[in-house]
Amino acid sequence: MRKIFILLLFISSQILIGQDIKSPAEMLGYKLGDKFTFHHQVVDYFKYLSESSDQMKLVQYGETYEGRPLYYAVISSVENLQKLDEIREANVAQTGLTGSQSSAANTAMVWLSYNIHGNEASSTEASMKTAYELLTGGMDSESWLENTVVIMDPCVNPDGRDRYANFYRRYGAKDFNPNLDAVEHDEPWPGGRPNHYLFDLNRDWAWQTQAESKARMKAYHEWMPHIHVDFHEQSINSPYYFAPAAEPLHEVITDWQKDFQTQIGQNHAKYFDQNNWLYFTRERFDLFYPSYGDTYPTFNGAIGMTYEQAGNGRAGLGALTNLGDTLTLKDRLEHHYTTGMSTIEIASKNASKLNNEFRKYFNRNINNPQDEFKSYVIKWDDRKKDDLKALLSFLESQKIEVGQLGKNQRISGYSYFNRSNVSYESNEMDLLISSYQPKSTLIQALFDPKPDYSDSLTYDITAWSIPYAYGLETIGVKTKLIPKSLEVEEFDSKQLLNAYAYGVKWNSFNSAQFLAEAMKRNIKVRVAYKNLKFDQVEFNKGSLIITRTNNETIYDLSEHLSEMSEEFDVEVYPISTGFADKIYDIGSTEIQFVKAPKIAVLMDEGVSSLAYGEIWHFFEQSLDYPINSIRTGSFNRVNLSDYDQIILPSGRYRDFSEDDVNRLKDFAKAGGKLIVMGSAVSLFADEEKGDLQSKEEEEKEEILAVYENAEREQLSSSIFGAIYDVTLDVSHPLAFGLDSQYFSLKTSGSAYEYLKNGWNVGVIKNSNSHIAGFAGFKANELQSESMVFGVESTGRGEIVYMMDDPLFRAFWYKGKMLMSNALFMVGND
């Protein structure tokens, strides 16, 4: 009898705890949907919930660039929370990532990510309601949590969200104005969608270039959920979208993952039908590009999904649709709340099946990978050891196991660079990635030389293969090779002694970082525009020469160089004499002093925020070199002679006048350097006597066009993130330190004729240069015999044209060297 009384007392106390938990409205002082909640208020509410309930744990997993904390909450039953570490470890053990594969787990793991796009703000509001209802038994969730752990990230992108919330609180009417012409529906540049550096975090899951992504993926790998949902918003006049996803579906996605997406969608439909809410599935959001919040988890064994609510930054607290209805924030958060709870419900009902299929997924990866290539051999090249180390760091962040061949042997397989089958004598140092490992599916998705898409109507880029991004020759082998333990020699910096001069080879981005740091330390550096040889050491074009002459004010020069050598893993070679082993000597005019440039970058209206963000991030987080960001609206008031270089990121520059463009040209003629990227190149094209001319499609009259085929007809002139083989003139400073074969990621179908009077440094020679990714037949024909990277001399200065963005999403690693050449090498000779 006493045991029954204690049990009843425990149950009643749990009910009272649930009743005592304050709702979001009680804590915030307003009902959800009446305002956009600032991030710190959201954090405070989740902290309150974790302190008020023994069914929730709150974990800080990182911090944004602007210093806002990143949290996830774990919600489950009291019993599960008491043994949470045990449950988590058992689940991860199913993947084999911690050693041998285990089969002890039986709890469903659901991860819900909210507000990765800052101005798609309804989902964070929904997260507070979802957490509250889970902790108070809403929708019968008490029973779901008995066999389910829910991980909730209430705001993936706090910097973007607060940018949007601050905008709306500043301009929103007291009683919201649903008229889309009103200022509250018109965000200023750059909008709240991206993070601090204006990156789209939903394109960064795999690449992990941003602080938020790095922290999130570390936490993700600690849990390895079975289901991951990314909550989004789309246009105001679209209803709600949920799974199943649209074609193309990447070939690595399993039948189980497809089938369960459909089951989840049907469960959502049940609730939406009951409420007469409109929705659609299968027609817009595909599962192909590997760096989304739905695809990356999918390629890691989960059921990854995007949920899209009508709204986005234009919707505000309420907006008129084209049907004359008012879409409110309250509507939007209610829909997201419903799909979130529905996801948890169906996960709970299928917990055993989710675990069984999860284990099968990783067991297949480990013992019977589906990849055509069972091994990937990456050729070791001492000249590219920094690039290889950068690749190893990337693979480590993915939990991808890497070894080495360990012996010289004959290797036969598919050559990424030759695009054909080859046979060669390998080197024992060559890296080896076996497909027989837990991350086999992800390896296949990231390394696929030519991803196969079932439909060309895709939502993002269609090619991204890692060997091309890093410029590292890779051989796909169809047989299983056994890797040896990885033994890469660590760089051993040496204390430099006083010498006549010092040399640094220009063969990796590390060299560019070294140069940038030298400039910040006021060390004068010279650049070799010819190949050199001193003390039996050969230095390639672009190599850095630091002489004691002209650096007399740097008393401890050798100590500075030793510190920088260690920091950037760059070898500094002492040079004992200015007399070369063969021409040219240190005093030659072929070794030119490189001035530390004062750089301006245009930003704001008319400039692509993403393109500017890539440049901003490159200078601050990769190169660590100062820039001056100038608003396009202030351009005509700026004294351009204060700067040595001006960078124009991709953009339309709608408000730029002919006078503005002429000012830029005059700047170059007076000795300045323009670096013009992406669509900004069009500002300088197609003048009657100009050197830069667009290539035009051959016009063919189409009389009997079919209306429903219009969208696909447009695709024939389009390129969606396709990889092209570009031939570089490595004798030109823009290509120093690079190979003549460069792989470029092209995101536009535009093309330009060869420069007649300038330098065609990077060119596409023919239509066979297309390697992978979608390129419409008209667009591909247009690329043949086109200039991709070029330099035009004008007056005493230069214009550097970059049709393809070498810094695209910060993951196209080899492009960093190309950009560094544009900054430091071009224009000094």
C-alpha positions in Angstrom: 0.0 0.0 0.0 2.9 2.4 0.9 4.5 1.7 -2.6 1.2 2.6 -4.3 0.9 5.9 -2.3 4.5 6.9 -3.2 3.9 6.2 -6.9 0.7 8.3 -6.9 2.5 11.0 -5.1 5.3 10.9 -7.7 2.8 11.1 -10.6 0.9 13.9 -9.1 4.1 15.9 -8.4 5.0 15.5 -12.0 1.6 16.8 -13.1 2.0 19.8 -10.8 5.5 20.5 -12.2 4.0 20.5 -15.7 1.2 22.8 -14.6 3.7 25.1 -12.9 5.8 25.7 -16.0 5.1 29.1 -17.4 4.1 29.4 -21.1 6.0 31.6 -23.5 3.3 34.2 -23.2 3.7 34.3 -19.4 7.4 34.7 -19.6 7.7 37.1 -22.5 4.7 39.3 -21.6 3.1 38.9 -25.0 1.5 36.0 -27.0 3.6 34.2 -29.5 3.0 35.8 -32.9 2.5 39.3 -31.5 6.2 40.2 -31.8 9.4 38.8 -33.1 11.3 37.6 -30.0 14.9 38.6 -29.7 17.4 35.9 -29.4 18.4 36.6 -25.8 14.8 36.3 -24.8 14.5 32.9 -26.5 17.7 31.8 -24.7 16.2 33.0 -21.4 13.0 31.1 -21.9 14.9 27.8 -22.7 17.1 28.4 -19.7 13.9 28.8 -17.6 12.5 25.6 -19.0 15.6 23.6 -18.2 15.6 24.9 -14.7 11.9 24.2 -14.2 11.7 20.7 -15.6 13.7 17.5 -15.0 12.7 16.4 -18.6 15.0 19.0 -20.3 18.7 19.7 -20.5 20.2 22.8 -22.1 23.7 22.6 -23.7 25.7 25.5 -25.1 27.6 24.1 -28.0 29.2 27.2 -29.5 29.1 31.0 -30.1 28.4 33.1 -33.2 30.9 35.6 -34.7 28.9 38.4 -33.0 29.2 36.6 -29.6 25.7 35.2 -29.3 25.5 31.8 -27.6 24.4 28.7 -29.5 22.3 26.2 -27.5 20.5 23.0 -28.1 17.9 21.5 -25.7 17.4 17.8 -25.0 13.9 16.8 -24.1 12.7 13.3 -23.1 11.2 11.4 -20.2 12.6 11.8 -16.7 13.9 8.3 -16.9 15.7 8.9 -20.2 17.2 12.1 -19.0 18.7 10.3 -16.0 20.6 8.0 -18.3 21.1 10.4 -21.2 24.8 9.8 -21.7 24.2 6.1 -21.8 21.5 6.5 -24.5 23.6 8.9 -26.5 26.6 6.6 -26.5 24.6 3.6 -27.4 23.1 5.4 -30.3 26.4 6.6 -31.7 27.9 3.1 -31.2 25.4 1.9 -33.8 27.2 3.8 -36.5 30.6 2.3 -35.8 32.2 5.7 -35.5 33.5 4.9 -32.0 34.9 1.5 -32.9 33.1 -1.8 -33.4 29.4 -1.5 -34.2 26.9 -2.1 -31.4 23.2 -3.0 -31.5 22.0 -2.0 -28.0 20.1 1.2 -28.8 16.3 1.3 -29.1 15.5 5.0 -28.5 14.5 7.3 -31.4 16.6 10.4 -31.9 14.9 13.4 -33.4 16.9 16.7 -34.0 14.9 19.8 -34.9 16.8 22.8 -36.2 15.1 26.2 -36.3 15.8 29.5 -38.0 19.0 28.7 -40.0 17.9 31.6 -42.2 17.6 34.6 -39.9 14.6 36.3 -41.6 12.7 33.0 -41.8 11.8 33.8 -38.3 8.6 32.0 -37.5 10.3 28.7 -36.6 12.1 30.0 -33.6 8.8 31.3 -32.2 7.4 27.8 -32.9 10.4 26.2 -31.1 9.3 27.8 -27.8 5.7 26.5 -28.2 7.0 23.1 -29.1 9.3 22.9 -26.1 6.6 24.1 -23.7 4.0 21.6 -25.1 6.5 18.7 -24.9 7.2 19.4 -21.3 3.5 19.8 -20.4 2.2 16.8 -22.3 0.7 18.6 -25.3 -0.7 16.3 -28.1 -0.1 13.2 -26.0 3.7 13.9 -26.2 4.2 12.4 -22.7 4.0 8.9 -24.1 6.2 9.8 -27.1 9.0 10.8 -24.9 9.2 7.4 -23.2 11.1 6.1 -26.2 12.2 9.3 -28.0 14.9 11.9 -27.3 14.2 15.3 -28.9 17.2 17.6 -29.6 16.0 21.1 -30.4 18.2 23.9 -31.7 15.9 26.9 -31.3 18.0 29.3 -33.4 20.8 28.1 -35.6 21.5 31.6 -36.9 21.2 34.1 -34.0 23.1 36.9 -35.7 20.8 36.9 -38.8 17.7 36.5 -36.7 18.4 39.5 -34.5 19.3 41.5 -37.6 15.8 40.8 -38.9 14.1 41.2 -35.5 15.7 44.6 -34.9 14.7 45.7 -38.4 11.1 44.7 -37.9 10.8 46.1 -34.4 12.2 49.4 -35.7 10.0 49.7 -38.8 6.9 47.6 -38.0 3.7 49.5 -37.5 2.0 49.4 -34.1 -0.7 47.3 -35.6 1.0 45.4 -38.4 0.3 46.7 -41.9 -0.3 43.7 -44.3 0.3 45.9 -47.4 3.5 44.5 -49.0 4.4 48.0 -50.1 4.9 49.1 -46.5 8.4 49.5 -45.2 8.0 46.6 -42.7 8.0 44.2 -45.7 11.1 45.7 -47.3 14.3 44.7 -45.5 17.4 46.7 -46.3 20.6 45.1 -47.7 21.8 42.5 -46.8 18.6 41.3 -45.1 18.4 38.9 -42.2 18.9 35.6 -44.1 22.6 35.1 -43.7 24.9 35.0 -40.7 27.5 37.7 -39.7 29.7 37.1 -42.7 26.6 36.9 -45.0 26.9 33.2 -45.6 23.9 31.0 -46.2 24.4 28.6 -43.4 22.0 26.1 -45.1 24.6 25.7 -47.8 27.5 25.1 -45.3 26.6 21.8 -43.6 29.3 19.8 -45.3 31.9 22.5 -45.9 31.8 23.9 -42.3 33.4 27.2 -43.1 31.5 29.2 -40.6 31.8 29.2 -36.8 28.1 28.2 -36.4 28.5 25.3 -38.8 31.7 24.0 -37.2 30.2 24.0 -33.7 26.9 22.5 -34.9 28.5 19.7 -36.7 30.7 18.8 -33.7 27.5 18.6 -31.6 25.7 16.7 -34.4 28.4 14.0 -34.5 28.0 13.6 -30.8 24.4 12.5 -31.2 24.0 11.2 -34.8 20.2 11.5 -34.9 17.8 9.3 -36.8 15.7 12.2 -38.0 16.7 15.7 -38.7 14.3 18.5 -39.6 15.4 22.0 -40.9 12.5 24.6 -40.5 12.3 27.2 -43.3 10.1 29.7 -45.0 9.4 30.3 -48.6 7.4 32.8 -50.6 4.3 34.4 -49.2 2.0 32.9 -51.8 3.2 29.3 -51.4 1.4 27.0 -48.9 3.3 24.7 -46.6 5.9 22.2 -48.0 6.9 19.0 -46.3 8.4 15.7 -47.3 8.6 13.6 -49.4 11.2 15.6 -51.4 11.3 16.4 -55.1 13.6 14.9 -57.7 16.5 14.8 -58.2 17.2 12.5 -55.3 20.9 11.7 -55.0 21.6 8.1 -55.8 23.0 7.3 -52.4 19.6 7.8 -50.7 18.2 4.5 -49.7 14.7 3.1 -50.3 14.1 3.1 -46.6 14.9 6.8 -46.3 12.6 7.6 -49.2 9.8 5.4 -47.8 9.9 6.9 -44.3 9.9 10.4 -45.7 6.5 9.5 -47.3 5.2 8.1 -44.0 6.2 11.3 -42.2 4.5 13.4 -44.9 1.3 11.4 -44.6 1.3 11.9 -40.8 1.6 15.7 -41.3 -1.1 15.6 -43.9 -3.5 14.0 -41.3 -3.2 17.1 -39.1 -3.2 19.6 -42.0 -6.3 18.0 -43.5 -8.1 18.2 -40.1 -7.4 22.0 -40.0 -8.0 22.6 -43.8 -4.5 23.9 -44.2 -3.0 23.8 -47.7 0.3 22.0 -48.4 2.3 20.4 -51.2 5.0 17.7 -51.5 7.5 16.3 -54.0 7.6 19.1 -56.5 10.2 21.7 -55.4 12.8 20.9 -52.9 15.2 18.2 -54.0 17.8 16.1 -52.1 20.9 16.4 -54.3 23.4 19.1 -53.2 25.1 17.5 -50.1 25.5 20.6 -47.9 21.9 21.3 -46.9 20.3 20.6 -43.6 18.3 17.8 -45.2 20.8 16.2 -47.5 23.9 16.2 -45.1 22.0 14.3 -42.4 20.5 12.0 -45.1 24.0 11.2 -46.3 24.8 10.4 -42.6 22.1 7.8 -42.2 19.3 10.0 -41.0 15.9 10.9 -42.4 16.8 14.5 -43.4 14.0 16.9 -44.3 13.2 20.5 -45.0 9.9 22.0 -43.9 8.9 25.2 -45.7 6.2 27.6 -44.4 4.9 30.4 -46.5 6.3 33.7 -45.2 10.0 34.7 -45.1 11.3 38.2 -44.4 8.6 40.0 -46.4 5.8 38.5 -44.3 6.4 40.4 -41.1 3.7 39.9 -38.5 1.1 39.8 -41.2 1.0 40.0 -45.0 -1.6 40.0 -47.8 -1.4 37.0 -50.1 -2.5 37.2 -53.7 -5.8 35.7 -52.7 -6.5 38.6 -50.4 -6.0 36.6 -47.2 -3.8 37.8 -44.4 -0.9 35.4 -43.5 0.1 36.0 -39.9 3.1 35.1 -37.8 0.7 33.2 -35.6 -0.4 31.1 -38.6 3.1 30.4 -39.5 4.4 29.3 -36.1 1.3 27.1 -35.6 2.1 25.2 -38.8 5.7 24.7 -37.8 4.7 23.6 -34.3 2.3 21.0 -35.8 4.9 19.4 -38.2 7.4 19.4 -35.4 5.1 17.5 -33.0 3.9 15.2 -35.8 7.6 14.3 -36.6 8.2 13.4 -32.9 5.0 11.4 -32.9 5.8 9.2 -35.9 9.4 8.8 -34.7 8.1 7.4 -31.4 5.7 5.1 -33.1 8.6 3.7 -35.2 11.4 3.9 -32.7 12.4 0.3 -33.1 12.3 0.4 -36.9 14.3 3.6 -37.0 17.0 2.0 -34.9 17.1 -1.2 -36.9 17.4 0.7 -40.2 20.0 3.0 -38.8 22.1 0.1 -37.8 21.6 -1.6 -41.2 22.6 1.7 -43.0 26.0 1.8 -41.2 26.5 -1.9 -41.3 26.1 -1.8 -45.1 28.6 1.1 -45.2 31.2 -0.8 -43.2 30.8 -4.2 -44.8 29.2 -3.8 -48.2 29.5 -0.2 -49.5 27.4 0.6 -52.6 29.9 3.0 -54.1 31.3 2.0 -57.4 34.7 3.0 -56.1 35.8 0.9 -53.2 39.0 2.9 -52.6 40.1 6.5 -53.4 43.8 7.1 -53.8 45.0 10.7 -53.6 48.4 11.2 -55.0 51.0 12.6 -52.7 52.9 15.6 -54.0 55.5 17.4 -51.8 54.7 20.6 -53.7 51.1 20.3 -52.5 51.6 19.1 -49.0 49.8 22.1 -47.6 46.8 21.4 -49.8 46.9 17.8 -48.7 47.0 18.8 -45.1 44.1 21.1 -45.6 42.2 18.2 -47.2 43.0 16.0 -44.2 41.7 18.6 -41.8 38.4 18.8 -43.8 38.1 15.0 -43.8 38.7 14.8 -40.1 35.8 17.2 -39.5 33.6 14.8 -41.4 34.8 11.8 -39.3 36.1 10.2 -42.5 38.9 7.8 -41.9 42.1 8.3 -44.0 45.2 6.2 -44.3 48.1 5.7 -46.7 49.0 3.1 -49.2 52.2 2.3 -47.2 54.0 0.8 -50.2 54.6 1.4 -53.9 52.3 -0.6 -56.1 50.6 -0.6 -59.5 47.2 1.1 -59.2 44.5 1.0 -61.8 41.4 3.2 -61.7 39.6 6.3 -62.8 41.7 9.4 -63.0 39.8 12.6 -62.0 42.2 14.8 -63.9 42.4 12.7 -67.1 38.7 11.7 -66.8 39.6 8.2 -68.0 41.0 4.9 -66.6 44.7 4.9 -66.0 47.4 2.6 -64.5 50.3 4.1 -62.6 53.0 3.2 -60.1 51.9 4.7 -56.8 53.9 6.2 -54.0 53.8 4.8 -50.5 52.8 8.3 -49.2 49.7 8.4 -51.4 46.6 8.9 -49.2 44.0 6.1 -49.2 40.3 6.5 -48.3 38.5 3.1 -48.1 34.8 3.0 -48.8 34.6 0.2 -46.1 33.9 2.6 -43.2 30.9 4.2 -41.5 31.0 7.4 -43.6 31.0 5.5 -46.9 27.9 7.1 -48.2 29.1 10.6 -47.4 32.4 9.8 -49.1 30.6 8.7 -52.3 28.5 11.9 -52.2 31.5 14.2 -51.7 33.9 12.5 -54.0 31.7 11.5 -56.9 33.5 12.9 -60.0 30.2 13.3 -61.9 27.0 13.1 -59.8 24.1 11.6 -61.6 20.9 13.7 -61.4 17.6 12.4 -62.6 16.2 15.9 -63.2 18.0 19.0 -64.3 15.5 21.2 -62.5 17.5 21.4 -59.3 17.6 23.8 -56.4 21.3 24.4 -56.2 24.7 23.6 -57.7 25.1 20.2 -59.3 28.8 19.5 -58.9 31.2 19.9 -56.0 33.7 17.0 -56.1 36.3 17.4 -53.4 39.4 16.4 -55.5 38.5 19.3 -58.0 37.9 21.8 -55.2 41.4 21.0 -53.7 43.1 20.5 -57.0 44.4 17.1 -56.0 44.7 14.2 -58.4 42.6 11.3 -57.2 42.2 7.8 -58.6 38.9 6.0 -58.0 39.6 2.3 -57.6 37.0 -0.4 -57.9 38.8 -2.9 -55.7 39.3 -2.8 -51.9 42.7 -1.6 -50.8 43.7 -1.8 -47.2 45.0 1.5 -45.8 48.0 1.7 -43.5 48.1 4.1 -40.6 48.4 7.7 -41.6 52.0 9.0 -41.1 52.2 12.5 -42.4 55.4 14.3 -41.4 54.6 17.3 -39.3 56.3 20.5 -40.2 59.4 21.2 -38.1 60.1 24.8 -38.0 63.7 25.8 -37.3 65.2 28.8 -35.6 66.6 30.9 -38.4 70.1 32.3 -38.2 71.1 35.6 -39.7 71.5 35.4 -43.5 71.9 37.6 -46.5 68.3 37.0 -47.5 65.5 34.5 -47.0 63.2 32.7 -49.5 59.7 31.3 -49.3 58.3 29.1 -52.1 55.0 30.3 -53.5 53.1 27.0 -53.7 50.1 27.1 -51.4 47.7 29.4 -49.6 49.9 29.1 -46.6 52.5 31.2 -48.5 49.9 33.9 -49.1 49.0 33.9 -45.4 52.8 34.2 -44.6 53.0 37.2 -47.0 50.0 38.9 -45.5 51.4 38.6 -42.0 54.8 39.9 -43.2 53.1 43.0 -44.6 51.2 43.6 -41.4 54.6 43.5 -39.6 56.0 46.0 -42.0 58.5 43.5 -43.4 59.4 44.5 -46.9 59.0 41.5 -49.3 60.1 41.0 -52.9 58.5 38.7 -55.4 60.3 36.6 -58.0 58.9 36.9 -61.5 61.3 34.3 -62.8 62.4 31.0 -61.5 65.4 31.3 -59.1 68.1 29.1 -57.6 70.2 29.9 -54.5 72.3 27.5 -52.4 71.0 24.6 -54.5 67.4 25.4 -53.7 65.0 26.2 -56.5 62.4 28.8 -56.1 59.4 29.0 -58.5 57.8 32.1 -59.9 56.0 34.0 -57.2 58.4 33.0 -54.5 59.0 35.5 -51.7 62.4 37.0 -51.1 63.1 38.9 -47.9 66.4 40.8 -47.8 68.1 42.3 -44.9 68.7 45.4 -47.1 65.5 47.5 -46.8 64.6 45.7 -43.6 67.2 47.3 -41.4 64.5 48.7 -39.1 63.3 45.1 -38.3 66.1 44.4 -35.8 65.0 40.8 -35.1 64.0 39.9 -38.6 65.1 36.3 -38.3 63.0 35.8 -35.2 59.9 37.3 -37.0 60.4 34.9 -39.9 60.9 31.9 -37.5 57.6 32.8 -35.7 55.7 33.1 -39.0 57.3 29.9 -40.4 55.9 28.0 -37.4 52.5 29.7 -37.5 51.8 29.0 -41.1 53.7 25.8 -41.6 55.9 27.5 -44.3 59.5 26.7 -44.7 61.8 29.7 -44.8 65.1 29.1 -46.6 68.2 31.1 -45.6 70.0 32.5 -48.6 73.7 33.0 -47.9 74.6 35.2 -51.0 72.9 37.4 -53.5 74.9 35.6 -56.3 72.5 33.0 -57.8 73.4 29.4 -58.8 72.0 30.5 -62.1 70.4 33.8 -63.2 68.7 35.7 -61.7 70.5 37.3 -58.7 68.8 38.9 -55.7 69.4 42.4 -57.2 67.7 41.5 -60.5 64.8 43.6 -61.7 63.0 40.3 -62.1 62.6 40.3 -58.3 60.2 43.1 -57.6 59.3 44.7 -54.3 55.6 44.1 -53.5 53.8 46.9 -51.8 51.3 46.2 -49.0 48.1 47.2 -50.8 45.4 49.3 -49.4 42.2 47.6 -50.5 38.6 48.8 -50.9 35.7 46.4 -51.4 32.3 47.6 -52.6 29.2 46.4 -50.7 25.6 47.3 -50.1 22.8 47.8 -52.6 23.4 46.3 -56.0 26.1 43.9 -54.7 25.4 40.3 -54.0 25.4 40.0 -50.2 26.7 36.4 -50.5 29.5 37.4 -52.9 30.6 40.3 -50.6 30.4 38.0 -47.6 32.7 35.5 -49.2 35.3 38.2 -49.8 34.9 39.7 -46.3 35.2 36.2 -44.7 38.3 35.5 -46.9 40.2 38.6 -45.7 39.2 38.4 -42.1 39.1 34.6 -41.4 41.4 33.1 -44.0 44.0 35.6 -45.1 43.8 37.9 -42.0 44.5 41.1 -44.0 42.7 44.4 -43.6 40.2 45.8 -46.1 38.0 48.9 -46.3 34.4 48.1 -47.1 32.7 50.9 -48.9 28.9 51.3 -49.5 27.9 51.7 -53.2 25.8 54.7 -52.1 29.0 56.4 -50.8 31.1 55.5 -53.8 30.9 58.9 -55.5 32.1 60.6 -52.4 35.2 58.4 -51.8 38.6 59.6 -52.9 39.7 56.6 -54.9 43.4 57.7 -54.9 43.5 56.6 -51.2 43.4 53.0 -52.3 45.7 50.7 -54.4 43.0 48.1 -55.3 39.2 48.1 -55.5 37.4 44.8 -55.5 33.9 44.6 -57.1 32.1 41.5 -55.9 29.5 39.9 -58.1 26.3 41.9 -58.4 24.0 43.9 -60.7 25.1 47.4 -59.6 21.8 48.8 -60.7 22.5 52.2 -59.3 25.9 52.6 -60.9 26.0 55.2 -63.5 28.2 55.5 -66.5 30.2 58.1 -64.6 30.7 55.7 -61.8 32.1 53.1 -64.1 34.3 55.7 -65.7 35.7 56.7 -62.3 36.7 53.1 -61.8 38.4 53.0 -65.2 40.3 56.2 -64.5 41.4 54.7 -61.2 43.0 51.8 -63.1 44.5 54.1 -65.7 46.1 56.1 -62.9 47.9 53.0 -61.6 45.2 51.3 -59.5 44.1 47.7 -59.8 40.5 46.6 -60.2 39.5 43.0 -59.3 36.1 42.4 -60.9 34.2 39.2 -60.1 31.2 37.3 -61.4 28.4 39.3 -62.8 30.2 42.6 -62.0 32.3 41.9 -65.1 29.4 43.0 -67.3 30.0 46.6 -66.1 33.1 46.6 -68.3 31.9 44.5 -71.2 30.6 45.2 -74.7 31.8 48.7 -75.3 32.2 49.5 -79.0 36.0 49.8 -78.8 36.4 47.8 -75.6 38.5 44.6 -75.3 36.0 42.7 -73.2 33.2 41.3 -75.3 30.4 38.9 -74.4 29.9 35.7 -76.4 26.4 35.5 -77.8 24.2 32.5 -78.5 23.4 31.7 -82.0 19.7 32.8 -82.4 17.3 30.2 -83.8 13.7 31.1 -84.4 11.3 29.0 -82.4 7.8 29.4 -83.7 6.0 26.4 -82.2 7.2 26.7 -78.6 5.3 24.6 -76.0 4.2 26.6 -73.0 4.7 24.0 -70.4 8.3 23.4 -71.6 9.2 27.1 -71.1 11.1 26.5 -67.9 13.1 23.6 -69.3 13.8 25.6 -72.5 15.5 28.3 -70.3 17.7 25.6 -68.8 19.4 25.1 -72.1 21.1 28.5 -71.6 21.8 27.9 -67.9 24.6 26.5 -65.8 24.0 25.3 -62.2 27.3 25.0 -60.4 29.1 22.9 -63.0 32.8 22.1 -62.9 35.0 23.0 -65.9 38.6 22.2 -66.8 40.3 25.6 -67.3 43.8 25.9 -68.8 46.0 28.4 -67.0 49.0 30.3 -68.3 51.2 29.6 -65.4 53.8 32.1 -66.6 51.4 34.9 -65.7 51.4 36.3 -62.1 47.7 35.5 -61.8 48.5 31.8 -62.0 51.7 31.7 -60.0 52.0 28.6 -57.8 49.1 26.8 -59.6 49.1 24.0 -62.2 48.2 24.6 -65.8 45.1 22.4 -65.2 42.7 24.3 -62.9 39.2 23.2 -62.1 36.7 26.0 -61.8 33.2 26.0 -60.4 30.9 27.9 -62.8 27.5 29.2 -61.7 26.5 31.2 -64.7 26.0 30.6 -68.4 27.6 33.9 -69.4 30.7 33.7 -71.4 33.3 36.2 -72.8 35.5 36.2 -75.9 39.2 35.9 -75.6 40.8 39.3 -74.8 42.6 40.6 -77.9 44.9 43.0 -76.2 45.0 41.6 -72.7 46.2 38.4 -71.0 43.9 35.4 -71.3 45.2 33.7 -68.1 42.5 31.1 -67.7 40.5 29.8 -70.7 38.1 27.1 -71.6 39.4 25.7 -74.8 36.5 23.6 -76.0 33.1 22.1 -75.0 34.8 18.9 -73.8 36.1 21.0 -70.9 32.8 20.4 -69.1 33.5 17.9 -66.3 30.5 17.6 -64.1 27.3 19.2 -63.1 24.4 20.6 -65.2 25.2 22.8 -68.1 22.5 23.4 -70.7 23.6 22.5 -74.2 23.5 26.2 -75.4 25.4 27.4 -72.4 28.0 24.7 -72.7 28.6 25.5 -76.4 29.0 29.1 -75.4 31.8 28.3 -73.0 34.0 26.9 -75.7 37.0 29.2 -76.5 36.0 31.6 -73.7 38.1 33.6 -71.2 37.4 32.8 -67.6 40.3 34.6 -65.9 42.0 37.5 -67.6 44.0 40.7 -67.0 43.7 43.8 -69.1 46.4 46.5 -68.8 44.9 50.0 -68.9 47.1 53.1 -68.5 49.5 52.4 -65.6 47.1 49.9 -63.9 45.2 46.7 -64.5 41.7 45.2 -64.5 41.6 41.6 -63.3 38.5 39.8 -64.6 37.2 36.7 -62.7 34.1 35.3 -64.4 34.0 32.4 -62.0 34.1 33.2 -58.3 37.3 31.5 -56.8 36.0 32.0 -53.3 32.6 30.4 -53.8 31.1 29.5 -50.4 34.7 29.4 -49.1 34.9 25.7 -49.8 36.5 25.9 -53.3 39.9 25.7 -51.6 42.2 26.0 -54.6 40.5 29.3 -55.5 42.1 31.0 -52.5 45.5 30.8 -54.2 44.1 32.4 -57.4 42.6 35.2 -55.4 45.9 35.8 -53.5 47.7 36.1 -56.8 45.2 38.7 -58.0 45.9 40.7 -54.8 49.7 40.4 -54.4 51.2 39.1 -57.7 49.5 41.0 -60.5 50.8 44.4 -61.3 54.1 44.4 -59.6 56.3 43.2 -62.5 
